[in-house]
Amino acid sequence: MWGSTVDITSLLMQYRYGLLFPSVVVEGPVATITAGLLVAHGYMGFTASYIVAAAADVAADVGYYLLGAAGETHLTLRWQSRLGLTPARLADVRAHFKCHGGTTFLAGKLLHGPGIAVLVAAGAAHVRFTTFLTYTVAITVVKTLALLLLGYYFGYALGWFRQWLDAWVTVAAGVSIVLSATYLVRRRRRKNQ
């Protein structure tokens, strides 16, 4: 949604948790991974980042659910037919969630793109809110932890790689200086002979 991960990172470094919540609502996985990277470098705390990211993800899911729940009653019949929300289709969606609710929520939460459609469909199908909330919280707790850890270890590896690269650059520079000095000394000796 935004320009780049660098933009998100610089904004999160400046505003931290105040910006983490809306960032996760708008672009959950990228913002959560970025928060993990910042945790690895000491700019944010792990526990606070985890709680804020999980709460924001659940809040976004509830918003999509409510959008779907309100859609059937607040959309005109004309818009319902344009969107394909026929009574028969809604009955099929309700039956699907009754039989395969858990796997559908799991797939919707793990696949970021179609996930929004699954959450809106759950609201339109009038899946019980407590059932919806149970699934979304359970999946979000694990997913947010995994994304935060991914960002943390990527950030840690990035820091380790940078230190390793700095060491090799220093060694290479030292070797280059020694070789250049040796070459110049030998060249001068040849000229003097």
C-alpha positions as CSV (number, residue, x, y, z in Angstrom):
1,M,0.0,0.0,0.0
2,W,2.8,2.4,0.9
3,G,5.9,3.3,-1.1
4,S,8.2,0.7,0.3
5,T,9.3,-1.3,3.3
6,V,11.9,1.4,3.9
7,D,9.1,4.0,4.3
8,I,7.3,1.8,6.8
9,T,10.5,1.1,8.7
10,S,11.4,4.8,9.1
11,L,7.9,5.7,10.1
12,L,7.7,2.8,12.7
13,M,11.1,3.8,14.1
14,Q,9.8,7.4,14.7
15,Y,6.3,6.7,15.9
16,R,6.6,3.0,17.1
17,Y,3.5,1.5,18.6
18,G,1.3,4.4,17.7
19,L,1.8,3.7,14.0
20,L,2.1,-0.1,14.3
21,F,-1.6,-0.6,15.0
22,P,-2.9,1.3,11.8
23,S,0.0,-0.2,9.8
24,V,-1.1,-3.7,10.7
25,V,-4.7,-2.9,10.0
26,V,-3.8,-1.6,6.5
27,E,-0.9,-4.0,5.6
28,G,-0.7,-6.7,8.2
29,P,2.1,-9.1,7.2
30,V,4.5,-6.5,5.9
31,A,4.1,-4.3,9.0
32,T,4.4,-7.2,11.4
33,I,7.6,-8.5,9.7
34,T,9.0,-5.0,9.8
35,A,8.2,-4.7,13.5
36,G,10.1,-7.9,14.1
37,L,13.1,-6.4,12.3
38,L,12.9,-3.4,14.5
39,V,12.6,-5.6,17.6
40,A,15.8,-7.4,16.5
41,H,17.7,-4.0,16.4
42,G,16.3,-2.8,19.7
43,Y,13.9,-0.1,18.4
44,M,10.7,-1.8,19.7
45,G,9.9,-4.3,22.4
46,F,8.9,-7.9,21.4
47,T,5.9,-8.3,23.8
48,A,4.4,-4.9,23.1
49,S,4.9,-5.3,19.3
50,Y,3.2,-8.7,19.5
51,I,0.2,-7.5,21.5
52,V,-0.3,-4.4,19.3
53,A,0.1,-6.4,16.0
54,A,-2.3,-9.2,17.1
55,A,-4.9,-6.7,18.4
56,A,-4.7,-4.7,15.1
57,D,-5.1,-7.9,13.0
58,V,-8.1,-9.0,15.0
59,A,-9.6,-5.5,14.8
60,A,-9.2,-5.5,11.0
61,D,-10.8,-9.0,10.8
62,V,-13.8,-7.9,12.9
63,G,-14.2,-4.8,10.6
64,Y,-14.3,-7.0,7.5
65,Y,-16.8,-9.4,9.2
66,L,-19.1,-6.5,10.2
67,L,-18.9,-5.1,6.6
68,G,-20.1,-8.5,5.3
69,A,-22.8,-8.7,8.0
70,A,-24.1,-5.2,7.2
71,G,-23.9,-5.8,3.5
72,E,-26.9,-8.0,3.2
73,T,-29.2,-5.7,5.1
74,H,-27.8,-2.3,3.9
75,L,-27.3,-3.0,0.2
76,T,-30.1,-2.4,-2.1
77,L,-31.5,-5.4,-4.0
78,R,-29.9,-3.9,-7.2
79,W,-26.4,-4.0,-5.6
80,Q,-27.0,-7.4,-4.1
81,S,-27.8,-8.8,-7.5
82,R,-24.8,-7.0,-9.1
83,L,-22.5,-8.5,-6.5
84,G,-24.1,-12.0,-6.9
85,L,-25.5,-12.0,-3.4
86,T,-28.6,-14.1,-4.3
87,P,-30.4,-15.9,-1.5
88,A,-29.3,-19.2,-3.0
89,R,-25.6,-18.2,-3.0
90,L,-25.8,-16.9,0.6
91,A,-27.4,-20.2,1.6
92,D,-24.5,-22.1,0.0
93,V,-22.0,-19.9,1.8
94,R,-23.8,-20.5,5.1
95,A,-23.7,-24.3,4.5
96,H,-20.0,-24.1,3.6
97,F,-19.1,-22.3,6.8
98,K,-21.2,-24.7,8.8
99,C,-19.3,-27.7,7.4
100,H,-15.8,-26.3,6.7
101,G,-15.6,-23.1,8.9
102,G,-12.3,-23.9,10.5
103,T,-10.4,-24.8,7.3
104,T,-11.9,-21.8,5.5
105,F,-10.9,-19.4,8.2
106,L,-7.4,-20.9,8.3
107,A,-7.0,-20.6,4.5
108,G,-8.4,-17.1,4.6
109,K,-6.0,-16.0,7.3
110,L,-2.9,-17.5,5.8
111,L,-3.6,-16.4,2.2
112,H,-3.5,-12.6,2.6
113,G,-5.3,-11.7,-0.7
114,P,-8.4,-13.9,-0.5
115,G,-8.5,-13.6,3.2
116,I,-10.5,-10.4,3.1
117,A,-13.2,-12.1,0.9
118,V,-13.4,-15.0,3.4
119,L,-13.9,-12.6,6.3
120,V,-16.6,-10.6,4.5
121,A,-18.3,-13.8,3.4
122,A,-18.3,-15.0,7.0
123,G,-20.2,-11.8,8.0
124,A,-22.6,-12.1,5.0
125,A,-23.2,-15.8,5.9
126,H,-24.0,-14.7,9.5
127,V,-21.5,-17.0,11.1
128,R,-22.0,-16.7,14.8
129,F,-19.7,-13.8,16.0
130,T,-18.3,-15.9,18.9
131,T,-17.4,-18.7,16.4
132,F,-15.8,-16.2,14.1
133,L,-13.9,-14.5,16.9
134,T,-12.6,-17.8,18.3
135,Y,-11.2,-18.9,14.9
136,T,-9.7,-15.5,14.1
137,V,-8.1,-15.0,17.5
138,A,-6.6,-18.5,17.6
139,I,-5.2,-18.2,14.1
140,T,-4.0,-14.6,14.6
141,V,-2.1,-15.5,17.8
142,V,0.0,-18.1,15.9
143,K,0.3,-16.1,12.6
144,T,1.4,-12.9,14.3
145,L,4.0,-14.7,16.4
146,A,5.3,-16.4,13.2
147,L,5.5,-13.2,11.3
148,L,7.1,-11.3,14.1
149,L,9.7,-14.0,14.6
150,L,10.4,-14.1,10.9
151,G,11.1,-10.4,11.0
152,Y,13.2,-10.7,14.1
153,Y,15.4,-13.5,12.8
154,F,15.7,-11.8,9.4
155,G,16.7,-8.6,11.2
156,Y,19.2,-10.5,13.4
157,A,20.7,-12.2,10.4
158,L,20.9,-8.9,8.6
159,G,22.9,-7.4,11.5
160,W,25.1,-10.5,11.6
161,F,25.7,-10.3,7.9
162,R,26.5,-6.6,8.1
163,Q,29.1,-7.3,10.8
164,W,30.5,-10.2,8.7
165,L,30.6,-8.0,5.6
166,D,32.3,-5.1,7.5
167,A,35.0,-7.5,8.8
168,W,35.6,-8.9,5.3
169,V,35.8,-5.4,3.8
170,T,38.3,-4.4,6.5
171,V,40.4,-7.5,5.8
172,A,40.2,-6.9,2.0
173,A,41.2,-3.3,2.4
174,G,44.2,-4.3,4.6
175,V,45.3,-6.9,2.1
176,S,44.9,-4.4,-0.8
177,I,47.1,-1.9,1.1
178,V,49.8,-4.4,1.8
179,L,49.8,-5.7,-1.8
180,S,49.9,-2.1,-3.1
181,A,52.7,-1.1,-0.8
182,T,54.7,-4.2,-1.7
183,Y,54.2,-3.5,-5.5
184,L,55.3,0.1,-5.1
185,V,58.4,-0.8,-3.0
186,R,59.4,-3.5,-5.6
187,R,58.8,-1.1,-8.5
188,R,61.0,1.6,-6.8
189,R,63.8,-1.0,-6.1
190,R,63.8,-2.0,-9.8
191,K,64.1,1.6,-10.9
192,N,67.0,2.2,-8.6
193,Q,68.9,-0.9,-9.8
